[in-house]
Amino acid sequence: MWKHAIITGGSSGIGKEIAKLLAGEGSNISIIARNSQKLEVAKVEITTHVVNLEQKIITISADVANRLEVENAIYQATKEVGIPDLLITAAGISYPGYFRELPIEIFEQTMAINYFGSLYSVRAVLPVMEPEKKGHIVMISSGAGLIGIYGYTPYCPSKFAIRGLAESLRGELKLSGISVSVVYPPDTDTPQLEEENKTKPLETNYITATSGLWSAVDMAREILRGMRKNSFVITPGLEMTLLEKLHSLLAPIIQWYMDLIVMKTIKSENTIKSENS
Ligand SMILES: NC(=O)c1ccc[n+]([C@@H]2O[C@H](COP(=O)([O-])OP(=O)(O)OC[C@H]3O[C@@H](n4cnc5c(N)ncnc54)[C@H](OP(=O)(O)O)[C@@H]3O)[C@@H](O)[C@H]2O)c1
């Protein structure tokens, strides 16, 4: 059992479901996100899962893209609840679209939140975790962190970067007794996915339609299972497991498949346009 889990992005989706499961195991929990109202609603939900009255569930409003806000949030969580032995960086955003149509700010914001938000959180927690010579850091990447996907030019690089950070950091932190895990979730039914679906190019919709959809609670259970095994790589489901193990070999086949879907979509769109004109 973890004594104090700090979860960025713990007010919604996968992060919130992990918080609920950990609360059910007796952990104290600090959730960090921007929207205070959403945080308070999540706190009520998470609190219904606690198993003893001493458990602390606290909320901190902070933007993970802002280093000082992250440092203050981790400081506050440590002061109020105690030294964390678990950090989960689940805060993230995704705005799919056509590369040339998306404003540059989307690329900058996605990298700032998804990648630097994770990096700032890890850096802020280490000064209190390292002296304890124990702890676990779990970074949420994505299947889109293993292979580039049509329509995801802002998101994929931010998730590739998390993979790079986790892989290079793992060995360094092992020497301090701190474990690192990196998670590659497939599509999961959360508010983020709902948002994505609003701007996803038609081609991307067809490409991603072939994979199944996980519920957030099943995803959270699978992530916790991997954490308990102390796995460095956590790949929920067979598809992600194969992709993680074989992505370089599979890339040409997946790219061929994506190109095929893109061509078919363009062709059918052109037919519809010419029929309507
Ligand atoms: N859902 C999927 O299909 C899927 C698949 C693969 C990977 N993932 C990854 O899993 C993680 C969780 O995603 P989810 O689907 O559970 O999303 P979600 O339901 O939209 O939750 C995202 C959380 O991140 C917080 N957040 C966003 N921007 C933030 C910022 N700048 N500072 C602080 N907190 C911020 C949100 O709260 P506020 O908006 O209030 O800040 C919210 O609590 C993300 O990293 C996502 O990329 C999701």
The ligand as a Gaussian input file, in Angstrom:
#p B3LYP/6-31G(d) Opt

LIG

0 1
 N       -8.316000       8.672000     -22.644000
 C       -7.503000       8.080000     -23.486000
 O       -7.943000       7.465000     -24.486000
 C       -6.011000       8.087000     -23.242000
 C       -5.210000       7.195000     -23.999000
 C       -3.843000       7.223000     -23.799000
 C       -3.279000       8.082000     -22.868000
 N       -4.067000       8.924000     -22.143000
 C       -3.423000       9.827000     -21.190000
 O       -3.895000       9.548000     -19.880000
 C       -3.840000      10.743000     -19.086000
 C       -5.212000      10.972000     -18.458000
 O       -6.126000      11.221000     -19.524000
 P       -7.698000      11.126000     -19.380000
 O       -8.196000      10.545000     -20.645000
 O       -8.051000      10.525000     -18.080000
 O       -8.054000      12.691000     -19.436000
 P       -9.122000      13.596000     -18.694000
 O      -10.267000      12.821000     -18.195000
 O       -9.373000      14.733000     -19.633000
 O       -8.284000      14.145000     -17.452000
 C       -7.191000      14.981000     -17.637000
 C       -6.812000      15.549000     -16.294000
 O       -5.650000      16.379000     -16.487000
 C       -5.913000      17.647000     -15.905000
 N       -5.141000      18.653000     -16.616000
 C       -5.178000      18.953000     -17.932000
 N       -4.355000      19.970000     -18.201000
 C       -3.766000      20.310000     -17.024000
 C       -2.835000      21.292000     -16.640000
 N       -2.324000      22.166000     -17.514000
 N       -2.456000      21.360000     -15.337000
 C       -2.980000      20.510000     -14.431000
 N       -3.854000      19.553000     -14.742000
 C       -4.257000      19.474000     -16.013000
 C       -7.429000      17.831000     -16.034000
 O       -7.966000      18.788000     -15.136000
 P       -8.099000      20.359000     -15.504000
 O       -8.545000      20.441000     -16.920000
 O       -9.063000      20.899000     -14.522000
 O       -6.742000      20.940000     -15.321000
 C       -7.880000      16.435000     -15.676000
 O       -7.860000      16.257000     -14.284000
 C       -3.421000      11.864000     -20.042000
 O       -2.042000      12.086000     -19.928000
 C       -3.742000      11.288000     -21.411000
 O       -2.961000      11.860000     -22.426000
 C       -5.430000       8.952000     -22.307000

